[in-house]
């Protein structure tokens, strides 16, 4: 199982991080399977970062083996979605980018990919218009809609499958909207998809 993640897929998030260039292709990075955090287990802030940010995203679960998938057939290759968080060591990311080094370590560290309970895609009328949001200690801090994606889910699957074979159980983190922010010890994070709570855990 692998985790494929998309960067800079919402215009307003790009603005808040100061990215002014327009991407003509999706920005893709990977996380190892050791990044998975599930079943409501707490997230422990790592000692190598002083600024870990939450990035709430829609996560898609791949259910078929696929390579060079056409966008028009991509919907056949995933069966469930949930809300997830791509935790990012923002201070390390800035450091790596400034020096021109790869920045996987600020994204792919242990427990940096929190996922909620998966629900069948069939439950929703159109995955191209799903609303999701995150609360911290009961207060909404981030909200997004897949309609605002720069690259839609099916197009992302088609693009990624040109380079790597998708396998059953792979996860696709589809990008975060505006509103990212730091986490601190003791906070209670809850993620919702169309008003249904799918993600619920604490920061330690």
For each residue, the residues with C-beta under 8 A, 3 or more apart:
1: 33 167 169 170 171
2: 30 31 32 33 164 167 170 171
3: 30 31 32 33 35 36 113 170 171 173
4: 28 30 160 164 170 171 172 173
5: 28 29 30 31 57 86 107 113 172 173 175
6: 9 26 27 28 151 156 172 173 174 175
7: 27 28 29 175
8: 13 14 19 23 27 150 175
9: 6 13 26 27 149 150 151 156 174 175 176
10: 13 14 144 148 149 150 175 176 177 178
11: 14 15 148 150
12: 15 16 148 177 178
13: 8 9 10 16 17 175 176 177 178 179 180
14: 8 10 11 17 19 20
15: 11 12 18 19 20 178
16: 12 13 178 179 180
17: 13 14 180
18: 15
19: 8 14 15
20: 14 15
21:
22:
23: 8 26 27 150
24:
25: 159
26: 6 9 23 151 155 156 159 160
27: 6 7 8 9 23
28: 4 5 6 7 159 160 163
29: 5 7 103 104 107 108
30: 2 3 4 5 104 108
31: 2 3 5 35 86 107 108 112 113 173
32: 2 3 35 108
33: 1 2 3 36
34: 110
35: 3 31 32 108 109 110 111 112 113
36: 3 33 111 113 115
37: 41 43 111 112 113 114 115 201
38: 41 114 115
39:
40: 200 201
41: 37 38 111 201
42: 201 202 203 204
43: 37 87 111 114 183 189 201 202 203 204
44: 111 204
45: 49 52 183 184 185 203 204
46: 49 52 89 109 110
47:
48: 89 92 109
49: 45 46 52 89 90 91 92 106
50: 91
51: 89 90 91 182
52: 45 46 49 87 88 89 90 182 183
53: 87 88 90 180 181 182 183
54: 85 87 134 136 141 142 180 181 182 183 189
55: 85 86 87 88 176 180
56: 83 84 85 132 133 134 142 144 176 177 179 180 191
57: 5 83 84 85 86 132 144 173 174 175 176
58: 81 82 83 84 130 132 144 146 153 174 193
59: 81 82 83 84 115 116 171 172 173 174
60: 78 80 81 153 157 171 172 174
61: 78 79 80 81 82 118 169 170 171 172
62: 66 77 78 157 166 167 168 169 170 171 172
63: 77 78 79 80 168
64: 76 77 166 168
65: 165 166 167 168
66: 62 69 77 157 161 165 166
67: 161 165 166
68: 161 162
69: 66 73 74 77 157 158 161 166
70: 73 74 158
71: 74 154 155 157 158
72: 154
73: 69 70 76 77
74: 69 70 71 77 78 153 154 155 157 158
75: 78 127 154
76: 64 73
77: 62 63 64 66 69 73 74 157 166
78: 60 61 62 63 74 75 81 121 153 157 172
79: 61 63 120 121
80: 60 61 63 118 119 120 121
81: 58 59 60 61 78 118 119 121 124 127 130 193
82: 58 59 61 115 116 117 118 119 193 198 199
83: 56 57 58 59 115 116 132 134 191 192 193 198 199
84: 56 57 58 59 113 114 115 116 171 173 191 199
85: 54 55 56 57 113 114 134 189 191 199
86: 5 31 55 57 107 112 113 173 176
87: 43 52 53 54 55 109 111 112 113 114 183
88: 52 53 55 93 106 107 112 180
89: 46 48 49 51 52 92 93 105 106 107 109
90: 49 51 52 53 93 94 106 182
91: 49 50 51 94 95
92: 48 49 89 95 96 103 105 106
93: 88 89 90 96 97 103 106 107
94: 90 91 97 98
95: 91 92 98 99
96: 92 93 99 101 102 103 105 106
97: 93 94 100 101 103
98: 94 95
99: 95 96
100: 97
101: 96 97
102: 96 105
103: 29 92 93 96 97 106 107
104: 29 30 107 108
105: 89 92 96 102 108 109
106: 49 88 89 90 92 93 96 103 109
107: 5 29 31 86 88 89 93 103 104 112
108: 29 30 31 32 35 104 105 112
109: 35 46 48 87 89 105 106 112
110: 34 35 46
111: 35 36 37 41 43 44 87 114
112: 31 35 37 86 87 88 107 108 109
113: 3 5 31 35 36 37 84 85 86 87 171 173
114: 37 38 43 84 85 87 111 189 199 201
115: 36 37 38 59 82 83 84 118 171 199
116: 59 82 83 84 191 193 198 199 200
117: 82 198 199
118: 61 80 81 82 115 198
119: 80 81 82 123 193 196 198
120: 79 80 123
121: 78 79 80 81 124 127
122:
123: 119 120
124: 81 121 127 130 194
125: 129
126: 129 130
127: 75 81 121 124 130 146 153
128: 146 147 152 153
129: 125 126 145 146 147
130: 58 81 124 126 127 145 146 193 194
131: 143 144 145 193 194
132: 56 57 58 83 143 144 145 146 191 192 193 194
133: 56 140 142 143 144 191 192
134: 54 56 83 85 140 141 142 143 179 189 190 191 192 199
135: 138 139 140 141 189 190 191 192
136: 54 139 141 183 187 188 189
137: 187 188
138: 135 188 190
139: 135 136
140: 133 134 135 143
141: 54 134 135 136 179 181
142: 54 56 133 134 176 177 178 179 180 181
143: 131 132 133 134 140 177 179
144: 10 56 57 58 131 132 133 148 176 177 178 179
145: 129 130 131 132 148 177
146: 58 127 128 129 130 132 149 152 153 174
147: 128 129
148: 10 11 12 144 145 177
149: 9 10 146 152 153 174 175
150: 8 9 10 11 23 175
151: 6 9 26 155 156 159 175
152: 128 146 149 155 156
153: 58 60 74 78 127 128 146 149 156 157 172 174
154: 71 72 74 75 157 158
155: 26 71 74 151 152 158 159
156: 6 9 26 151 152 153 159 160 172 174
157: 60 62 66 69 71 74 77 78 153 154 160 161 166 172
158: 69 70 71 74 154 155 161 162
159: 25 26 28 151 155 156 162 163
160: 4 26 28 156 157 163 164 166 172
161: 66 67 68 69 157 158 164 165 166
162: 68 158 159
163: 28 159 160
164: 2 4 160 161
165: 65 66 67 161
166: 62 64 65 66 67 69 77 157 160 161 170
167: 1 2 62 65 170
168: 62 63 64 65
169: 1 61 62
170: 1 2 3 4 61 62 166 167
171: 1 2 3 4 59 60 61 62 84 113 115
172: 4 5 6 59 60 61 62 78 153 156 157 160
173: 3 4 5 6 31 57 59 84 86 113
174: 6 9 57 58 59 60 146 149 153 156
175: 5 6 7 8 9 10 13 57 149 150 151
176: 9 10 13 55 56 57 86 142 144 180
177: 10 12 13 56 142 143 144 145 148
178: 10 12 13 15 16 142 144
179: 13 16 56 134 141 142 143 144
180: 13 16 17 53 54 55 56 88 142 176
181: 53 54 141 142
182: 51 52 53 54 90
183: 43 45 52 53 54 87 136 187 189 203
184: 45 187 203
185: 45 203 204
186: 202 203 204
187: 136 137 183 184 202 203
188: 136 137 138 200 201 202 203
189: 43 54 85 114 134 135 136 183 199 200 201 202 203
190: 134 135 138 197 199 200
191: 56 83 84 85 116 132 133 134 135 197 198 199 200
192: 83 132 133 134 135 195 196 197 198 199
193: 58 81 82 83 116 119 130 131 132 196 198
194: 124 130 131 132
195: 192
196: 119 192 193
197: 190 191 192 200
198: 82 83 116 117 118 119 191 192 193
199: 82 83 84 85 114 115 116 117 134 189 190 191 192
200: 40 116 188 189 190 191 197
201: 37 40 41 42 43 114 188 189
202: 42 43 186 187 188 189
203: 42 43 45 183 184 185 186 187 188 189
204: 42 43 44 45 185 186
